[in-house]
Amino acid sequence: MFKRIFWIGLGVVAGVMAVSKAQAYVRANTPDKARQFVLGPDQDHVAVRTLAGLVNEFKEAQQQREAELNAQYSAHMK
């Protein structure tokens, strides 16, 4: 159990470090217009926007599934 937690934690740390290094490289070696095209005008909050988009997408899928299950359940109750 502790080995799994250790390796998962190590993987998360390595992933965060790789992403931060890649973002620093892109910022240093890419022209501003190209960065704005790829990352958008708000380049400092790309991770926050991505996470917010993922959360919103998850919530929409969850609500759709809940509506499907409610419709199924109410159809069986009639």
N, CA, C and O atoms as a GROMACS GRO file, in nm:
protein
  312
    1MET      N    1   0.082  -0.119   0.000
    1MET     CA    2   0.000   0.000   0.000
    1MET      C    3   0.087   0.126   0.000
    1MET      O    4   0.064   0.219  -0.078
    2PHE      N    5   0.186   0.128   0.088
    2PHE     CA    6   0.272   0.245   0.097
    2PHE      C    7   0.360   0.259  -0.027
    2PHE      O    8   0.395   0.370  -0.067
    3LYS      N    9   0.396   0.146  -0.088
    3LYS     CA   10   0.475   0.152  -0.211
    3LYS      C   11   0.395   0.220  -0.322
    3LYS      O   12   0.447   0.302  -0.397
    4ARG      N   13   0.266   0.184  -0.331
    4ARG     CA   14   0.181   0.245  -0.434
    4ARG      C   15   0.168   0.394  -0.412
    4ARG      O   16   0.180   0.473  -0.506
    5ILE      N   17   0.145   0.434  -0.288
    5ILE     CA   18   0.132   0.577  -0.258
    5ILE      C   19   0.262   0.650  -0.292
    5ILE      O   20   0.259   0.759  -0.348
    6PHE      N   21   0.375   0.588  -0.257
    6PHE     CA   22   0.504   0.648  -0.288
    6PHE      C   23   0.521   0.668  -0.439
    6PHE      O   24   0.558   0.776  -0.484
    7TRP      N   25   0.493   0.563  -0.518
    7TRP     CA   26   0.513   0.571  -0.662
    7TRP      C   27   0.413   0.665  -0.728
    7TRP      O   28   0.448   0.734  -0.824
    8ILE      N   29   0.291   0.668  -0.679
    8ILE     CA   30   0.194   0.763  -0.733
    8ILE      C   31   0.237   0.905  -0.702
    8ILE      O   32   0.231   0.993  -0.788
    9GLY      N   33   0.281   0.928  -0.579
    9GLY     CA   34   0.330   1.061  -0.541
    9GLY      C   35   0.451   1.101  -0.624
    9GLY      O   36   0.461   1.216  -0.669
   10LEU      N   37   0.542   1.009  -0.645
   10LEU     CA   38   0.660   1.036  -0.727
   10LEU      C   39   0.619   1.069  -0.870
   10LEU      O   40   0.676   1.158  -0.932
   11GLY      N   41   0.522   0.996  -0.922
   11GLY     CA   42   0.474   1.023  -1.058
   11GLY      C   43   0.409   1.160  -1.070
   11GLY      O   44   0.429   1.230  -1.169
   12VAL      N   45   0.331   1.198  -0.969
   12VAL     CA   46   0.268   1.330  -0.970
   12VAL      C   47   0.374   1.439  -0.966
   12VAL      O   48   0.366   1.536  -1.042
   13VAL      N   49   0.472   1.424  -0.879
   13VAL     CA   50   0.579   1.524  -0.869
   13VAL      C   51   0.656   1.533  -1.000
   13VAL      O   52   0.686   1.642  -1.047
   14ALA      N   53   0.689   1.419  -1.059
   14ALA     CA   54   0.762   1.419  -1.187
   14ALA      C   55   0.678   1.484  -1.296
   14ALA      O   56   0.731   1.558  -1.380
   15GLY      N   57   0.548   1.458  -1.297
   15GLY     CA   58   0.460   1.520  -1.396
   15GLY      C   59   0.452   1.670  -1.381
   15GLY      O   60   0.458   1.743  -1.480
   16VAL      N   61   0.440   1.716  -1.258
   16VAL     CA   62   0.434   1.861  -1.233
   16VAL      C   63   0.565   1.927  -1.274
   16VAL      O   64   0.564   2.034  -1.335
   17MET      N   65   0.676   1.864  -1.241
   17MET     CA   66   0.806   1.921  -1.279
   17MET      C   67   0.822   1.924  -1.431
   17MET      O   68   0.871   2.022  -1.486
   18ALA      N   69   0.781   1.818  -1.499
   18ALA     CA   70   0.793   1.813  -1.645
   18ALA      C   71   0.708   1.921  -1.710
   18ALA      O   72   0.752   1.986  -1.804
   19VAL      N   73   0.586   1.939  -1.662
   19VAL     CA   74   0.498   2.041  -1.719
   19VAL      C   75   0.553   2.180  -1.695
   19VAL      O   76   0.551   2.264  -1.784
   20SER      N   77   0.603   2.205  -1.575
   20SER     CA   78   0.656   2.339  -1.547
   20SER      C   79   0.781   2.368  -1.630
   20SER      O   80   0.800   2.480  -1.678
   21LYS      N   81   0.867   2.268  -1.647
   21LYS     CA   82   0.986   2.286  -1.732
   21LYS      C   83   0.946   2.309  -1.878
   21LYS      O   84   1.004   2.393  -1.946
   22ALA      N   85   0.847   2.234  -1.926
   22ALA     CA   86   0.802   2.250  -2.064
   22ALA      C   87   0.740   2.388  -2.085
   22ALA      O   88   0.764   2.452  -2.187
   23GLN      N   89   0.661   2.435  -1.988
   23GLN     CA   90   0.602   2.568  -2.000
   23GLN      C   91   0.709   2.676  -2.000
   23GLN      O   92   0.700   2.773  -2.075
   24ALA      N   93   0.810   2.661  -1.915
   24ALA     CA   94   0.919   2.758  -1.912
   24ALA      C   95   0.994   2.759  -2.045
   24ALA      O   96   1.031   2.865  -2.095
   25TYR      N   97   1.016   2.641  -2.102
   25TYR     CA   98   1.084   2.632  -2.231
   25TYR      C   99   1.002   2.699  -2.341
   25TYR      O  100   1.056   2.773  -2.423
   26VAL      N  101   0.872   2.673  -2.342
   26VAL     CA  102   0.785   2.732  -2.444
   26VAL      C  103   0.783   2.883  -2.430
   26VAL      O  104   0.790   2.954  -2.530
   27ARG      N  105   0.774   2.933  -2.308
   27ARG     CA  106   0.773   3.078  -2.287
   27ARG      C  107   0.904   3.143  -2.330
   27ARG      O  108   0.904   3.254  -2.384
   28ALA      N  109   1.015   3.074  -2.308
   28ALA     CA  110   1.145   3.131  -2.341
   28ALA      C  111   1.177   3.124  -2.490
   28ALA      O  112   1.247   3.211  -2.542
   29ASN      N  113   1.126   3.024  -2.560
   29ASN     CA  114   1.170   3.000  -2.698
   29ASN      C  115   1.062   3.014  -2.803
   29ASN      O  116   1.082   2.974  -2.918
   30THR      N  117   0.948   3.069  -2.768
   30THR     CA  118   0.839   3.084  -2.864
   30THR      C  119   0.803   3.232  -2.876
   30THR      O  120   0.793   3.301  -2.775
   31PRO      N  121   0.783   3.280  -2.998
   31PRO     CA  122   0.742   3.420  -3.014
   31PRO      C  123   0.607   3.445  -2.945
   31PRO      O  124   0.525   3.355  -2.931
   32ASP      N  125   0.586   3.569  -2.904
   32ASP     CA  126   0.467   3.605  -2.827
   32ASP      C  127   0.338   3.575  -2.903
   32ASP      O  128   0.243   3.524  -2.844
   33LYS      N  129   0.334   3.605  -3.032
   33LYS     CA  130   0.211   3.582  -3.110
   33LYS      C  131   0.178   3.433  -3.116
   33LYS      O  132   0.061   3.395  -3.107
   34ALA      N  133   0.278   3.348  -3.131
   34ALA     CA  134   0.255   3.204  -3.134
   34ALA      C  135   0.206   3.154  -2.998
   34ALA      O  136   0.116   3.071  -2.992
   35ARG      N  137   0.264   3.206  -2.890
   35ARG     CA  138   0.218   3.167  -2.756
   35ARG      C  139   0.074   3.209  -2.734
   35ARG      O  140  -0.004   3.133  -2.676
   36GLN      N  141   0.039   3.329  -2.779
   36GLN     CA  142  -0.099   3.375  -2.761
   36GLN      C  143  -0.196   3.289  -2.842
   36GLN      O  144  -0.308   3.264  -2.798
   37PHE      N  145  -0.153   3.244  -2.958
   37PHE     CA  146  -0.238   3.158  -3.040
   37PHE      C  147  -0.261   3.023  -2.972
   37PHE      O  148  -0.374   2.972  -2.970
   38VAL      N  149  -0.156   2.964  -2.918
   38VAL     CA  150  -0.165   2.832  -2.857
   38VAL      C  151  -0.225   2.837  -2.716
   38VAL      O  152  -0.315   2.760  -2.684
   39LEU      N  153  -0.174   2.928  -2.633
   39LEU     CA  154  -0.214   2.932  -2.492
   39LEU      C  155  -0.325   3.030  -2.462
   39LEU      O  156  -0.384   3.025  -2.355
   40GLY      N  157  -0.354   3.118  -2.554
   40GLY     CA  158  -0.456   3.220  -2.530
   40GLY      C  159  -0.393   3.345  -2.471
   40GLY      O  160  -0.275   3.345  -2.436
   41PRO      N  161  -0.472   3.451  -2.461
   41PRO     CA  162  -0.416   3.578  -2.412
   41PRO      C  163  -0.377   3.574  -2.264
   41PRO      O  164  -0.288   3.647  -2.222
   42ASP      N  165  -0.443   3.489  -2.184
   42ASP     CA  166  -0.413   3.480  -2.042
   42ASP      C  167  -0.318   3.363  -2.018
   42ASP      O  168  -0.361   3.256  -1.976
   43GLN      N  169  -0.191   3.383  -2.046
   43GLN     CA  170  -0.094   3.274  -2.044
   43GLN      C  171  -0.055   3.230  -1.904
   43GLN      O  172  -0.003   3.120  -1.887
   44ASP      N  173  -0.079   3.313  -1.804
   44ASP     CA  174  -0.039   3.278  -1.669
   44ASP      C  175  -0.136   3.182  -1.600
   44ASP      O  176  -0.100   3.120  -1.500
   45HIS      N  177  -0.256   3.170  -1.652
   45HIS     CA  178  -0.357   3.089  -1.584
   45HIS      C  179  -0.408   2.974  -1.672
   45HIS      O  180  -0.525   2.938  -1.665
   46VAL      N  181  -0.321   2.918  -1.754
   46VAL     CA  182  -0.360   2.809  -1.844
   46VAL      C  183  -0.401   2.686  -1.763
   46VAL      O  184  -0.501   2.622  -1.795
   47ALA      N  185  -0.326   2.654  -1.660
   47ALA     CA  186  -0.358   2.535  -1.580
   47ALA      C  187  -0.492   2.551  -1.509
   47ALA      O  188  -0.570   2.456  -1.501
   48VAL      N  189  -0.519   2.670  -1.458
   48VAL     CA  190  -0.645   2.694  -1.388
   48VAL      C  191  -0.762   2.684  -1.486
   48VAL      O  192  -0.865   2.625  -1.454
   49ARG      N  193  -0.745   2.741  -1.606
   49ARG     CA  194  -0.852   2.732  -1.706
   49ARG      C  195  -0.875   2.588  -1.749
   49ARG      O  196  -0.989   2.546  -1.767
   50THR      N  197  -0.767   2.512  -1.765
   50THR     CA  198  -0.779   2.372  -1.804
   50THR      C  199  -0.850   2.292  -1.696
   50THR      O  200  -0.940   2.213  -1.726
   51LEU      N  201  -0.812   2.313  -1.572
   51LEU     CA  202  -0.876   2.241  -1.462
   51LEU      C  203  -1.023   2.279  -1.450
   51LEU      O  204  -1.108   2.193  -1.427
   52ALA      N  205  -1.054   2.407  -1.466
   52ALA     CA  206  -1.193   2.451  -1.460
   52ALA      C  207  -1.274   2.387  -1.573
   52ALA      O  208  -1.389   2.346  -1.553
   53GLY      N  209  -1.216   2.378  -1.691
   53GLY     CA  210  -1.284   2.314  -1.803
   53GLY      C  211  -1.309   2.166  -1.777
   53GLY      O  212  -1.416   2.115  -1.810
   54LEU      N  213  -1.212   2.098  -1.719
   54LEU     CA  214  -1.230   1.956  -1.688
   54LEU      C  215  -1.338   1.936  -1.583
   54LEU      O  216  -1.419   1.844  -1.594
   55VAL      N  217  -1.340   2.022  -1.482
   55VAL     CA  218  -1.443   2.011  -1.378
   55VAL      C  219  -1.581   2.037  -1.436
   55VAL      O  220  -1.676   1.965  -1.406
   56ASN      N  221  -1.592   2.139  -1.521
   56ASN     CA  222  -1.722   2.168  -1.584
   56ASN      C  223  -1.768   2.053  -1.672
   56ASN      O  224  -1.886   2.017  -1.672
   57GLU      N  225  -1.676   1.996  -1.748
   57GLU     CA  226  -1.710   1.883  -1.834
   57GLU      C  227  -1.756   1.762  -1.751
   57GLU      O  228  -1.852   1.694  -1.788
   58PHE      N  229  -1.688   1.738  -1.640
   58PHE     CA  230  -1.726   1.628  -1.552
   58PHE      C  231  -1.865   1.651  -1.494
   58PHE      O  232  -1.947   1.559  -1.488
   59LYS      N  233  -1.892   1.774  -1.450
   59LYS     CA  234  -2.023   1.805  -1.392
   59LYS      C  235  -2.135   1.788  -1.494
   59LYS      O  236  -2.242   1.737  -1.461
   60GLU      N  237  -2.111   1.830  -1.618
   60GLU     CA  238  -2.212   1.813  -1.723
   60GLU      C  239  -2.240   1.665  -1.748
   60GLU      O  240  -2.356   1.625  -1.760
   61ALA      N  241  -2.134   1.585  -1.757
   61ALA     CA  242  -2.152   1.441  -1.779
   61ALA      C  243  -2.224   1.377  -1.660
   61ALA      O  244  -2.308   1.289  -1.678
   62GLN      N  245  -2.192   1.422  -1.541
   62GLN     CA  246  -2.256   1.370  -1.421
   62GLN      C  247  -2.405   1.403  -1.421
   62GLN      O  248  -2.488   1.319  -1.388
   63GLN      N  249  -2.439   1.525  -1.457
   63GLN     CA  250  -2.579   1.566  -1.460
   63GLN      C  251  -2.657   1.490  -1.567
   63GLN      O  252  -2.772   1.452  -1.546
   64GLN      N  253  -2.594   1.469  -1.683
   64GLN     CA  254  -2.659   1.391  -1.789
   64GLN      C  255  -2.687   1.248  -1.742
   64GLN      O  256  -2.796   1.195  -1.763
   65ARG      N  257  -2.589   1.188  -1.680
   65ARG     CA  258  -2.605   1.050  -1.633
   65ARG      C  259  -2.711   1.043  -1.524
   65ARG      O  260  -2.790   0.949  -1.520
   66GLU      N  261  -2.713   1.141  -1.436
   66GLU     CA  262  -2.813   1.144  -1.330
   66GLU      C  263  -2.954   1.157  -1.390
   66GLU      O  264  -3.047   1.093  -1.342
   67ALA      N  265  -2.968   1.239  -1.493
   67ALA     CA  266  -3.098   1.254  -1.559
   67ALA      C  267  -3.140   1.122  -1.625
   67ALA      O  268  -3.256   1.084  -1.618
   68GLU      N  269  -3.044   1.052  -1.688
   68GLU     CA  270  -3.074   0.922  -1.749
   68GLU      C  271  -3.121   0.822  -1.644
   68GLU      O  272  -3.220   0.751  -1.664
   69LEU      N  273  -3.050   0.816  -1.532
   69LEU     CA  274  -3.086   0.722  -1.427
   69LEU      C  275  -3.221   0.757  -1.365
   69LEU      O  276  -3.301   0.667  -1.335
   70ASN      N  277  -3.247   0.886  -1.346
   70ASN     CA  278  -3.377   0.927  -1.293
   70ASN      C  279  -3.490   0.890  -1.388
   70ASN      O  280  -3.596   0.846  -1.345
   71ALA      N  281  -3.467   0.908  -1.518
   71ALA     CA  282  -3.568   0.872  -1.618
   71ALA      C  283  -3.592   0.721  -1.617
   71ALA      O  284  -3.707   0.676  -1.625
   72GLN      N  285  -3.486   0.643  -1.608
   72GLN     CA  286  -3.499   0.497  -1.602
   72GLN      C  287  -3.575   0.455  -1.477
   72GLN      O  288  -3.664   0.370  -1.482
   73TYR      N  289  -3.541   0.515  -1.365
   73TYR     CA  290  -3.603   0.479  -1.238
   73TYR      C  291  -3.750   0.515  -1.238
   73TYR      O  292  -3.834   0.437  -1.192
   74SER      N  293  -3.782   0.633  -1.288
   74SER     CA  294  -3.923   0.675  -1.289
   74SER      C  295  -4.005   0.592  -1.388
   74SER      O  296  -4.124   0.572  -1.366
   75ALA      N  297  -3.943   0.543  -1.496
   75ALA     CA  298  -4.013   0.457  -1.592
   75ALA      C  299  -4.045   0.322  -1.529
   75ALA      O  300  -4.149   0.263  -1.559
   76HIS      N  301  -3.958   0.272  -1.445
   76HIS     CA  302  -3.981   0.143  -1.379
   76HIS      C  303  -4.085   0.153  -1.268
   76HIS      O  304  -4.150   0.054  -1.234
   77MET      N  305  -4.101   0.270  -1.212
   77MET     CA  306  -4.194   0.288  -1.101
   77MET      C  307  -4.339   0.299  -1.148
   77MET      O  308  -4.432   0.281  -1.068
   78LYS      N  309  -4.360   0.328  -1.276
   78LYS     CA  310  -4.498   0.346  -1.327
   78LYS      C  311  -4.566   0.216  -1.352
   78LYS      O  312  -4.681   0.214  -1.395
   0.00000   0.00000   0.00000
